[in-house]
Amino acid sequence: MNKSELVDALAKKSGLTKSDSEKAINSFISIMEFELKKGRDITLVGFGSFSVKKTASRSGRNFKTGATIQIPPRKSVRFKPGKNLKDSVN
């Protein structure tokens, strides 16, 4: 499912117009990005939780040349599904 299909599904399920559904989804995404950039965790009970994980600097290998390279530290977003979501998928 892509974003436009999600907008259509939300419009059908909620009775909102497609433009209102798109605004709601865009607002949700921007709020999620804003909070995760601040390093805050987001928990949606029953669905799951989003968190930011920091990885340390480490050494790696260039596959083409075989040379050792230094991989800089970075942040990544982690998602842990909630019990209700796990149960509904299984």
C-alpha positions as CSV (number, residue, x, y, z in Angstrom):
1,M,0.0,0.0,0.0
2,N,1.4,3.4,-0.9
3,K,0.4,6.8,0.5
4,S,-2.4,7.6,-2.0
5,E,-3.9,4.1,-1.3
6,L,-3.7,4.9,2.4
7,V,-5.4,8.2,1.8
8,D,-8.2,6.5,-0.1
9,A,-8.6,3.8,2.6
10,L,-8.8,6.4,5.4
11,A,-11.3,8.4,3.5
12,K,-13.6,5.4,3.0
13,K,-13.2,4.1,6.6
14,S,-13.6,7.5,8.3
15,G,-16.1,9.3,6.0
16,L,-13.6,12.1,5.6
17,T,-12.9,13.7,2.2
18,K,-9.8,12.6,0.4
19,S,-8.2,16.1,1.0
20,D,-9.0,15.9,4.7
21,S,-7.6,12.4,4.9
22,E,-4.4,13.5,3.2
23,K,-4.0,16.5,5.6
24,A,-4.5,14.1,8.6
25,I,-1.9,11.7,7.3
26,N,0.6,14.4,6.4
27,S,0.1,16.0,9.9
28,F,0.6,12.6,11.6
29,I,3.8,12.0,9.6
30,S,5.2,15.5,10.4
31,I,4.4,15.2,14.1
32,M,6.1,11.7,14.2
33,E,9.2,13.2,12.5
34,F,9.3,16.2,14.8
35,E,9.1,14.1,18.0
36,L,11.6,11.5,16.8
37,K,14.1,14.2,15.8
38,K,13.9,15.4,19.4
39,G,14.7,11.9,20.6
40,R,11.3,11.2,22.1
41,D,9.7,7.8,22.0
42,I,6.2,7.5,20.5
43,T,3.9,4.8,21.9
44,L,0.5,3.9,20.3
45,V,-1.1,1.5,22.7
46,G,-2.1,-1.7,20.9
47,F,-0.2,-0.8,17.7
48,G,3.4,-0.3,18.7
49,S,6.1,2.0,19.6
50,F,8.7,4.1,17.7
51,S,12.0,5.0,19.2
52,V,15.4,6.4,18.1
53,K,18.4,4.2,18.6
54,K,22.0,5.5,18.4
55,T,24.7,3.3,16.9
56,A,28.3,3.7,17.8
57,S,31.1,4.3,15.3
58,R,32.5,1.1,13.9
59,S,34.9,-0.2,11.3
60,G,33.7,-1.8,8.2
61,R,35.1,-3.1,4.9
62,N,34.8,-1.8,1.4
63,F,33.5,-4.7,-0.6
64,K,35.2,-3.6,-3.9
65,T,38.7,-2.8,-2.6
66,G,38.8,-4.8,0.6
67,A,40.0,-1.7,2.5
68,T,39.0,-1.1,6.1
69,I,36.8,2.0,6.5
70,Q,35.4,3.9,9.5
71,I,31.6,4.0,9.6
72,P,30.4,7.1,11.5
73,P,27.9,6.9,14.4
74,R,24.3,7.4,13.4
75,K,20.7,7.4,14.6
76,S,18.0,5.1,13.3
77,V,14.3,4.7,14.0
78,R,13.1,1.4,15.5
79,F,9.6,0.1,15.5
80,K,8.4,-2.5,18.0
81,P,4.9,-3.8,17.3
82,G,2.4,-4.0,20.1
83,K,0.6,-7.2,21.2
84,N,-2.7,-6.4,19.4
85,L,-0.9,-5.8,16.1
86,K,1.2,-9.0,16.5
87,D,-2.0,-11.0,17.3
88,S,-4.0,-9.6,14.4
89,V,-1.2,-10.4,11.9
90,N,-0.8,-14.0,13.2
